[in-house]
């Protein structure tokens, strides 16, 4: 019997191994992308999950809520992180290629307006003042602080905000300006909130906005601005307490993950989502978001088990929804 050369055997084995690698990789990786606001929670859950499940990998990208939904509705990822509900157009995109999903709220965020700690003149801001600062009509015209409020100094105003693919951009513009995506364009925009943190931290005349977790991580570099919702109401600072009480308006909002129904059939995805619902409240609190009531996570587990498809928001963003109202809706889905 003629022996097979060792080199040939090794080459054949290597080719067989390499050929099997993609299948093995796909079977063991949970792919997530989307919101930078939701990222700290999902990343924290992913780290704990991987510690508890050796051999399973979770990748978490940050392309903004809109960017995440683009990938999700093309079937490229298993889970989309979102800092606002899925829109009607995104629902239509998913439907085109047959992507069905389960909507799972994971926490509440206090979208935070921040200024530089050396800013001594700005003690609070009204929604009306923020609108005057950010609305499209302000572009190229409202450039100095005293143009917003004559008691503020005659100094250049430096604006930092979420990029157009961000759910935070969608929510902030709807809550403050009155229409989603309606904003001046002459500001420093980024889907990476750390870029915005550095921008505001580096300029005394800067103001910006992003999810509370990024402020909480950088309290030495930033100052949170108390918000006055309407004339006659007190200024309210972002915090877990004011979100729970429902007084931090209109910038308190739920944040979500969306799970592809086909992906739920993969054991590693199902295992990860179940782990998320079990440990998500603790992880949310650790990164300084507001955990939801236990009843919401219980509803989520039921929705996963029964594969309840769709969204309780009907393709619309909704400003001012309370934790209590969200819990009621989820229970009815």
KEKE-3310 file (N, C-alpha, C; in steps of 0.2 Angstrom, whole numbers, plus 5000, padded with zeros to 4 digits):
npx = (5004:5003:5010:5003:5011:5017:5016:5006:4995:4994:4991:4979:4971:4972:4965:4952:4949:4950:4939:4929:4928:4921:4907:4908:4911:4900:4890:4893:4893:4885:4878:4877:4872:4871:4863:4872:4869:4862:4873:4882:4874:4871:4884:4890:4881:4885:4898:4897:4890:4898:4908:4901:4898:4908:4916:4906:4903:4900:4897:4897:4893:4893:4884:4874:4857:4849:4858:4860:4847:4847:4856:4850:4838:4842:4845:4858:4863:4859:4853:4847:4852:4843:4839:4827:4810:4807:4804:4791:4796:4807:4801:4795:4806:4811:4801:4801:4811:4808:4811:4807:4803:4806:4802:4810:4810:4823:4828:4827:4832:4839:4840:4853:4858:4873:4886:4901:4911:4917:4909:4900:4889:4877:4864:4852:4841:4827:4815:4811:4822:4832:4826:4827:4840:4843:4835:4831:4830:4840:4852:4867:4864:4860:4872:4879:4879:4872:4862:4852:4848:4847:4854:4864:4882:4891:4897:4904:4895:4897:4891:4888:4882:4871:4874:4865:4861:4858:4848:4846:4848:4836:4826:4829:4827:4814:4808:4813:4813:4802:4799:4805:4822:4823:4833:4846:4861:4874:4884:4895:4894:4891:4890:4897:4897:4907:4916:4908:4908:4922:4922:4914:4920:4931:4929:4924:4914:4905:4891:4881:4873:4868:4866:4862:4872:4884:4887:4887:4898:4908:4908:4917:4922:4911:4896:4879:4864:4851:4833:4820:4804:4791:4786:4785:4786:4797:4815:4823:4834:4843:4841:4840:4830:4822:4818:4810:4800:4794:4796:4807:4806:4805:4814:4816:4817:4812:4824:4829:4831:4830:4826:4830:4818:4821:4834:4832:4830:4842:4852:4863:4859:4846:4849:4858:4848:4839:4848:4850:4838:4837:4848:4849:4843:4851:4863:4860:4858:4871:4877:4872:4859:4841:4833:4820:4803:4801:4791:4791:4802:4798:4787:4794:4802:4791:4787:4797:4797:4785:4787:4782:4778:4782:4779:4775:4773:4769:4777:4780:4789:4788:4786:4788:4783:4779:4787:4778:4767:4773:4775:4762:4758:4767:4763:4751:4754)
npy = (4994:5011:5024:5040:5056:5066:5080:5081:5076:5085:5097:5093:5092:5104:5112:5106:5110:5124:5126:5122:5132:5145:5140:5136:5148:5156:5149:5152:5165:5180:5193:5210:5227:5245:5258:5270:5274:5264:5255:5254:5247:5235:5230:5228:5218:5208:5206:5199:5188:5182:5178:5169:5159:5151:5150:5155:5170:5187:5201:5218:5232:5250:5259:5269:5271:5272:5267:5254:5248:5248:5238:5228:5226:5222:5209:5207:5207:5200:5206:5222:5237:5250:5267:5273:5269:5257:5264:5268:5267:5260:5248:5244:5242:5231:5222:5220:5211:5201:5201:5198:5203:5204:5216:5223:5232:5239:5247:5264:5280:5295:5307:5318:5335:5344:5354:5363:5362:5374:5383:5396:5404:5398:5391:5384:5378:5382:5372:5380:5389:5380:5375:5387:5387:5375:5373:5372:5385:5392:5390:5396:5409:5410:5411:5415:5416:5426:5428:5419:5421:5436:5439:5430:5428:5438:5428:5416:5402:5384:5370:5353:5338:5323:5312:5311:5298:5293:5288:5296:5308:5309:5308:5319:5330:5329:5330:5343:5352:5349:5341:5326:5324:5337:5350:5362:5362:5366:5361:5351:5335:5318:5300:5293:5295:5297:5306:5318:5320:5323:5335:5344:5344:5351:5364:5379:5386:5377:5366:5352:5336:5319:5302:5297:5289:5292:5304:5301:5294:5303:5314:5322:5330:5336:5345:5343:5350:5357:5356:5366:5362:5368:5385:5392:5380:5370:5369:5354:5342:5328:5312:5296:5296:5307:5303:5291:5297:5304:5317:5322:5329:5335:5324:5311:5294:5277:5264:5251:5234:5225:5210:5198:5187:5175:5173:5170:5157:5152:5144:5151:5164:5165:5161:5171:5182:5178:5178:5192:5198:5193:5198:5211:5222:5224:5227:5238:5248:5248:5255:5267:5269:5269:5255:5245:5241:5225:5218:5222:5216:5203:5202:5204:5191:5183:5187:5183:5169:5166:5172:5185:5196:5212:5230:5240:5253:5256:5261:5274:5287:5292:5305:5308:5297:5287:5277:5269:5269:5263:5250:5245:5245:5235:5224:5221:5218)
npz = (5000:4996:5004:5010:5007:5020:5019:5010:5017:5028:5021:5015:5027:5032:5023:5024:5037:5036:5027:5035:5044:5042:5043:5057:5063:5060:5067:5080:5083:5088:5081:5082:5080:5079:5089:5098:5110:5116:5116:5128:5137:5130:5127:5140:5144:5134:5137:5150:5146:5137:5146:5154:5145:5137:5121:5114:5104:5104:5094:5094:5086:5082:5073:5074:5077:5065:5056:5061:5059:5045:5042:5049:5043:5031:5034:5039:5052:5068:5079:5082:5090:5097:5099:5098:5093:5079:5063:5051:5038:5040:5044:5032:5024:5030:5028:5015:5012:5020:5034:5050:5066:5084:5096:5110:5124:5134:5144:5151:5146:5150:5140:5138:5140:5138:5145:5145:5160:5164:5160:5167:5166:5161:5169:5167:5154:5143:5134:5124:5122:5118:5106:5098:5097:5090:5079:5061:5055:5062:5057:5052:5056:5070:5080:5092:5110:5116:5107:5109:5122:5130:5142:5142:5137:5125:5115:5105:5100:5101:5094:5097:5092:5089:5075:5059:5057:5069:5082:5093:5087:5080:5090:5098:5090:5087:5100:5104:5093:5087:5076:5069:5064:5060:5059:5062:5051:5053:5063:5074:5071:5076:5076:5085:5102:5110:5103:5104:5117:5120:5112:5118:5131:5128:5125:5132:5127:5122:5118:5119:5116:5121:5126:5143:5149:5144:5149:5162:5163:5162:5171:5177:5166:5161:5162:5167:5160:5167:5163:5157:5154:5151:5152:5168:5174:5185:5183:5178:5182:5173:5179:5187:5196:5192:5180:5183:5191:5181:5178:5171:5157:5140:5137:5142:5138:5131:5127:5116:5110:5095:5088:5076:5070:5063:5067:5080:5080:5081:5092:5100:5099:5104:5117:5121:5121:5130:5141:5141:5145:5158:5165:5161:5168:5179:5172:5165:5175:5180:5170:5171:5166:5167:5174:5169:5175:5183:5178:5164:5159:5161:5152:5140:5140:5138:5126:5118:5120:5114:5102:5098:5086:5079:5083:5097:5094:5081:5070:5073:5081:5098:5109:5126:5132:5146:5159:5165:5156:5145:5150:5151:5138:5132:5139:5133:5120)
capx = (5000:5007:5009:5002:5016:5015:5014:4999:4990:4993:4988:4972:4968:4971:4960:4946:4948:4948:4933:4924:4929:4915:4901:4908:4911:4893:4886:4895:4893:4879:4880:4873:4874:4865:4863:4878:4866:4861:4879:4885:4871:4872:4891:4890:4878:4889:4904:4895:4887:4904:4912:4897:4897:4915:4916:4901:4906:4895:4900:4893:4895:4890:4883:4868:4850:4847:4863:4859:4841:4849:4859:4845:4833:4845:4847:4865:4864:4854:4850:4848:4851:4839:4837:4820:4806:4808:4800:4787:4800:4811:4797:4794:4812:4812:4796:4803:4815:4805:4814:4802:4807:4803:4804:4811:4813:4828:4829:4825:4837:4838:4844:4856:4861:4878:4890:4908:4911:4919:4903:4897:4883:4872:4862:4847:4839:4821:4814:4810:4828:4835:4823:4830:4847:4844:4830:4834:4831:4846:4858:4871:4861:4861:4879:4882:4875:4867:4856:4847:4846:4852:4858:4870:4887:4892:4902:4902:4891:4899:4886:4889:4876:4871:4874:4859:4859:4857:4841:4846:4846:4829:4822:4830:4824:4807:4806:4815:4811:4795:4799:4811:4827:4823:4839:4852:4866:4881:4886:4899:4889:4894:4887:4901:4896:4914:4918:4904:4910:4928:4921:4911:4925:4937:4928:4920:4908:4902:4885:4879:4868:4869:4863:4865:4877:4890:4888:4889:4905:4912:4905:4923:4923:4905:4890:4872:4860:4844:4829:4813:4799:4787:4786:4781:4788:4804:4821:4824:4840:4843:4843:4836:4824:4817:4815:4805:4795:4791:4797:4812:4803:4803:4820:4816:4814:4814:4828:4827:4834:4826:4829:4827:4814:4825:4840:4830:4830:4849:4853:4867:4855:4841:4853:4860:4843:4837:4853:4849:4832:4838:4853:4848:4841:4857:4868:4857:4859:4878:4880:4868:4852:4836:4830:4813:4800:4802:4785:4792:4807:4794:4784:4799:4803:4785:4787:4803:4795:4779:4789:4777:4782:4780:4781:4769:4773:4766:4781:4781:4792:4784:4789:4785:4780:4782:4789:4771:4763:4777:4774:4755:4758:4771:4759:4746:4756)
capy = (5000:5017:5029:5047:5060:5070:5087:5081:5075:5091:5101:5091:5093:5112:5114:5104:5114:5131:5125:5121:5138:5149:5137:5136:5155:5158:5146:5154:5173:5184:5199:5216:5234:5250:5264:5271:5275:5257:5251:5253:5241:5228:5228:5225:5211:5204:5204:5194:5182:5178:5175:5163:5155:5150:5148:5159:5176:5192:5207:5224:5238:5256:5263:5273:5267:5271:5263:5248:5246:5247:5232:5223:5225:5218:5202:5206:5206:5196:5211:5229:5241:5256:5272:5275:5264:5257:5269:5265:5266:5254:5242:5243:5239:5224:5218:5218:5205:5195:5201:5199:5205:5205:5222:5222:5238:5236:5252:5271:5284:5303:5311:5324:5341:5345:5360:5363:5364:5381:5388:5399:5408:5394:5387:5380:5380:5380:5369:5385:5391:5374:5375:5392:5385:5370:5373:5374:5393:5395:5389:5402:5415:5410:5409:5418:5414:5431:5428:5415:5424:5442:5439:5426:5432:5439:5423:5411:5396:5379:5365:5346:5334:5316:5312:5310:5291:5292:5288:5301:5314:5308:5309:5326:5335:5329:5333:5350:5356:5347:5337:5322:5326:5344:5353:5365:5357:5368:5359:5345:5329:5311:5294:5291:5299:5299:5312:5323:5321:5327:5341:5349:5345:5355:5371:5383:5389:5371:5363:5346:5331:5312:5297:5299:5285:5295:5310:5298:5292:5309:5320:5327:5334:5339:5348:5342:5356:5356:5358:5368:5359:5374:5391:5391:5374:5371:5366:5347:5338:5321:5307:5290:5298:5311:5298:5287:5301:5307:5324:5324:5329:5329:5320:5304:5289:5270:5261:5244:5229:5222:5203:5195:5181:5169:5173:5167:5150:5150:5143:5156:5170:5164:5160:5178:5186:5176:5181:5199:5199:5191:5202:5218:5227:5225:5230:5245:5252:5249:5260:5273:5270:5267:5249:5245:5237:5218:5216:5223:5210:5197:5202:5202:5184:5180:5189:5179:5162:5166:5175:5190:5200:5219:5235:5243:5260:5257:5265:5281:5289:5295:5309:5309:5291:5286:5270:5265:5268:5258:5243:5243:5243:5229:5218:5220:5216)
capz = (5000:4995:5009:5007:5009:5026:5017:5007:5022:5031:5016:5015:5034:5033:5019:5027:5043:5034:5024:5040:5049:5041:5046:5064:5065:5059:5072:5086:5084:5089:5078:5085:5078:5080:5093:5102:5116:5119:5116:5134:5140:5126:5127:5146:5144:5130:5141:5155:5143:5135:5152:5156:5139:5133:5115:5110:5103:5103:5092:5095:5082:5083:5067:5075:5076:5058:5052:5063:5056:5038:5042:5051:5037:5025:5036:5040:5059:5072:5084:5081:5096:5095:5105:5097:5090:5072:5059:5046:5032:5041:5044:5025:5022:5033:5025:5008:5011:5024:5040:5055:5072:5091:5099:5117:5127:5139:5149:5150:5146:5151:5135:5142:5137:5142:5144:5148:5167:5165:5158:5173:5165:5159:5174:5165:5148:5142:5128:5118:5120:5114:5099:5095:5096:5085:5073:5054:5054:5066:5053:5049:5059:5078:5081:5098:5115:5118:5102:5112:5128:5130:5148:5141:5135:5118:5114:5100:5102:5098:5095:5096:5092:5086:5067:5056:5057:5076:5085:5097:5083:5078:5096:5101:5085:5088:5106:5105:5088:5085:5070:5068:5059:5058:5063:5058:5049:5055:5070:5074:5071:5076:5079:5091:5107:5113:5100:5106:5124:5119:5109:5123:5136:5126:5123:5136:5123:5119:5121:5115:5119:5120:5131:5150:5151:5142:5153:5169:5163:5161:5175:5178:5160:5158:5167:5164:5160:5169:5157:5159:5149:5149:5156:5174:5177:5187:5179:5180:5180:5171:5184:5188:5200:5188:5174:5186:5193:5175:5178:5166:5150:5136:5135:5145:5132:5131:5123:5114:5105:5090:5087:5070:5071:5060:5072:5087:5079:5082:5099:5103:5099:5109:5124:5122:5122:5137:5146:5142:5149:5165:5168:5158:5173:5183:5168:5163:5181:5181:5165:5173:5163:5172:5173:5168:5180:5182:5173:5157:5157:5161:5146:5135:5140:5135:5119:5115:5120:5109:5096:5096:5081:5078:5087:5100:5092:5075:5066:5075:5087:5103:5114:5132:5135:5153:5160:5167:5149:5141:5153:5149:5131:5131:5142:5129:5113)
cpx = (5004:5005:5008:5007:5013:5012:5007:4994:4989:4990:4980:4968:4967:4966:4953:4944:4946:4941:4927:4923:4923:4909:4902:4908:4903:4889:4887:4894:4886:4881:4875:4876:4869:4867:4869:4875:4865:4867:4882:4881:4872:4879:4892:4887:4882:4895:4903:4893:4893:4908:4908:4897:4903:4913:4910:4904:4900:4899:4895:4896:4891:4889:4877:4862:4848:4851:4862:4853:4843:4852:4854:4840:4835:4847:4854:4867:4858:4850:4852:4847:4848:4837:4830:4816:4808:4802:4796:4791:4805:4807:4796:4800:4813:4807:4798:4807:4813:4808:4808:4806:4803:4806:4804:4814:4818:4830:4826:4831:4835:4843:4847:4859:4867:4882:4897:4908:4913:4914:4900:4891:4877:4869:4856:4845:4831:4820:4814:4817:4832:4833:4826:4837:4848:4840:4834:4835:4837:4852:4861:4869:4862:4867:4882:4877:4870:4861:4851:4844:4850:4856:4864:4875:4887:4898:4900:4900:4894:4894:4889:4883:4876:4871:4867:4857:4858:4850:4840:4845:4839:4824:4823:4827:4817:4804:4807:4812:4804:4794:4805:4815:4827:4828:4843:4857:4873:4883:4891:4895:4893:4890:4891:4900:4902:4917:4915:4907:4917:4927:4919:4916:4930:4936:4923:4913:4903:4895:4883:4874:4869:4866:4866:4871:4884:4892:4890:4896:4910:4910:4911:4924:4917:4900:4884:4868:4853:4839:4822:4808:4795:4788:4782:4783:4795:4809:4822:4830:4839:4845:4839:4829:4819:4814:4809:4799:4791:4792:4802:4809:4805:4808:4821:4813:4816:4820:4827:4832:4829:4829:4825:4824:4818:4831:4838:4830:4837:4850:4857:4863:4850:4844:4855:4854:4840:4841:4852:4843:4833:4843:4853:4847:4847:4862:4866:4859:4867:4881:4876:4862:4847:4833:4823:4810:4801:4797:4787:4797:4803:4790:4788:4801:4797:4785:4792:4800:4790:4781:4783:4781:4778:4782:4774:4768:4771:4770:4782:4785:4787:4787:4785:4782:4783:4783:4782:4767:4767:4775:4767:4755:4761:4767:4753:4748:4754)
cpy = (5006:5022:5036:5051:5064:5077:5087:5080:5081:5096:5100:5093:5100:5114:5112:5108:5121:5131:5125:5128:5143:5147:5137:5143:5157:5155:5148:5161:5176:5191:5205:5222:5239:5256:5264:5272:5268:5253:5249:5247:5235:5226:5225:5218:5206:5201:5198:5188:5178:5175:5168:5158:5154:5147:5151:5166:5181:5199:5213:5230:5244:5260:5268:5269:5266:5266:5255:5244:5244:5240:5226:5221:5222:5211:5201:5205:5202:5201:5218:5233:5248:5261:5276:5269:5263:5261:5265:5263:5260:5248:5240:5239:5232:5219:5216:5212:5199:5195:5203:5200:5205:5211:5221:5228:5235:5241:5259:5275:5292:5306:5317:5329:5343:5351:5359:5365:5371:5386:5390:5402:5404:5389:5382:5382:5378:5376:5374:5388:5386:5374:5381:5391:5380:5369:5375:5381:5396:5395:5395:5409:5416:5407:5411:5417:5420:5432:5424:5418:5430:5443:5434:5430:5433:5435:5418:5404:5390:5373:5358:5342:5327:5317:5310:5302:5288:5292:5294:5308:5314:5311:5316:5331:5335:5332:5340:5354:5355:5343:5333:5324:5333:5348:5357:5360:5359:5367:5353:5339:5322:5306:5291:5296:5302:5305:5318:5325:5325:5334:5346:5350:5350:5362:5374:5385:5383:5369:5357:5341:5324:5308:5298:5295:5288:5301:5307:5296:5297:5315:5325:5332:5338:5341:5346:5348:5354:5359:5360:5366:5365:5380:5390:5385:5374:5367:5359:5344:5331:5317:5301:5292:5302:5308:5294:5291:5304:5314:5327:5324:5335:5324:5313:5299:5282:5269:5254:5240:5226:5215:5200:5188:5175:5168:5169:5159:5147:5149:5148:5162:5170:5164:5167:5182:5185:5179:5189:5201:5197:5196:5209:5223:5229:5229:5237:5250:5253:5254:5266:5274:5268:5260:5249:5240:5229:5215:5217:5217:5204:5196:5201:5195:5181:5181:5185:5172:5161:5169:5180:5195:5207:5224:5238:5251:5262:5261:5272:5282:5293:5299:5309:5303:5289:5278:5266:5264:5262:5251:5241:5241:5236:5223:5216:5217:5209)
cpz = (5000:5000:5006:5011:5015:5024:5014:5012:5026:5027:5016:5021:5035:5029:5021:5033:5041:5031:5029:5045:5048:5045:5054:5067:5065:5065:5079:5088:5084:5086:5079:5082:5079:5084:5098:5109:5120:5120:5123:5138:5137:5127:5134:5147:5140:5134:5146:5152:5140:5140:5154:5151:5135:5126:5111:5110:5102:5100:5092:5092:5084:5077:5068:5074:5069:5054:5054:5060:5048:5037:5044:5046:5031:5027:5038:5047:5062:5076:5082:5088:5093:5100:5103:5094:5082:5068:5054:5040:5033:5042:5037:5022:5024:5030:5018:5007:5017:5031:5045:5062:5079:5094:5107:5120:5133:5144:5147:5150:5147:5146:5138:5138:5141:5140:5147:5156:5169:5163:5165:5172:5164:5165:5172:5158:5147:5135:5122:5117:5116:5107:5095:5093:5090:5079:5066:5053:5057:5062:5050:5052:5067:5079:5088:5104:5117:5113:5105:5118:5129:5137:5147:5137:5127:5116:5109:5103:5098:5099:5093:5097:5088:5078:5065:5056:5064:5078:5090:5093:5082:5084:5098:5096:5086:5094:5107:5100:5086:5079:5069:5062:5056:5062:5059:5056:5051:5062:5069:5076:5071:5079:5085:5096:5111:5110:5102:5113:5124:5117:5114:5129:5135:5124:5128:5133:5120:5122:5116:5119:5117:5126:5137:5152:5149:5146:5160:5169:5163:5165:5177:5172:5158:5164:5163:5165:5162:5164:5160:5153:5146:5154:5162:5178:5180:5182:5182:5177:5178:5177:5184:5191:5196:5182:5177:5188:5187:5174:5173:5159:5146:5134:5138:5139:5133:5126:5122:5111:5101:5088:5081:5072:5069:5065:5078:5086:5080:5090:5103:5104:5104:5116:5126:5124:5129:5142:5147:5146:5156:5168:5165:5163:5177:5178:5166:5169:5182:5176:5166:5169:5169:5170:5173:5174:5178:5177:5166:5155:5156:5154:5140:5134:5137:5128:5115:5114:5114:5103:5093:5092:5081:5083:5090:5098:5085:5070:5067:5081:5092:5108:5120:5135:5142:5154:5161:5160:5145:5144:5151:5142:5129:5134:5137:5122:5112)
residu = (UNK:UNK:UNK:UNK:UNK:UNK:UNK:UNK:UNK:UNK:UNK:UNK:UNK:UNK:UNK:UNK:UNK:UNK:UNK:UNK:UNK:UNK:UNK:UNK:UNK:UNK:UNK:UNK:UNK:UNK:UNK:UNK:UNK:UNK:UNK:UNK:UNK:UNK:UNK:UNK:UNK:UNK:UNK:UNK:UNK:UNK:UNK:UNK:UNK:UNK:UNK:UNK:UNK:UNK:UNK:UNK:UNK:UNK:UNK:UNK:UNK:UNK:UNK:UNK:UNK:UNK:UNK:UNK:UNK:UNK:UNK:UNK:UNK:UNK:UNK:UNK:UNK:UNK:UNK:UNK:UNK:UNK:UNK:UNK:UNK:UNK:UNK:UNK:UNK:UNK:UNK:UNK:UNK:UNK:UNK:UNK:UNK:UNK:UNK:UNK:UNK:UNK:UNK:UNK:UNK:UNK:UNK:UNK:UNK:UNK:UNK:UNK:UNK:UNK:UNK:UNK:UNK:UNK:UNK:UNK:UNK:UNK:UNK:UNK:UNK:UNK:UNK:UNK:UNK:UNK:UNK:UNK:UNK:UNK:UNK:UNK:UNK:UNK:UNK:UNK:UNK:UNK:UNK:UNK:UNK:UNK:UNK:UNK:UNK:UNK:UNK:UNK:UNK:UNK:UNK:UNK:UNK:UNK:UNK:UNK:UNK:UNK:UNK:UNK:UNK:UNK:UNK:UNK:UNK:UNK:UNK:UNK:UNK:UNK:UNK:UNK:UNK:UNK:UNK:UNK:UNK:UNK:UNK:UNK:UNK:UNK:UNK:UNK:UNK:UNK:UNK:UNK:UNK:UNK:UNK:UNK:UNK:UNK:UNK:UNK:UNK:UNK:UNK:UNK:UNK:UNK:UNK:UNK:UNK:UNK:UNK:UNK:UNK:UNK:UNK:UNK:UNK:UNK:UNK:UNK:UNK:UNK:UNK:UNK:UNK:UNK:UNK:UNK:UNK:UNK:UNK:UNK:UNK:UNK:UNK:UNK:UNK:UNK:UNK:UNK:UNK:UNK:UNK:UNK:UNK:UNK:UNK:UNK:UNK:UNK:UNK:UNK:UNK:UNK:UNK:UNK:UNK:UNK:UNK:UNK:UNK:UNK:UNK:UNK:UNK:UNK:UNK:UNK:UNK:UNK:UNK:UNK:UNK:UNK:UNK:UNK:UNK:UNK:UNK:UNK:UNK:UNK:UNK:UNK:UNK:UNK:UNK:UNK:UNK:UNK:UNK:UNK:UNK:UNK:UNK:UNK:UNK:UNK:UNK:UNK:UNK:UNK:UNK:UNK:UNK:UNK:UNK:UNK:UNK:UNK:UNK:UNK:UNK:UNK:UNK:UNK:UNK:UNK:UNK:UNK:UNK:UNK:UNK:UNK:UNK:UNK:UNK:UNK:UNK:UNK:UNK:UNK:UNK)
# end
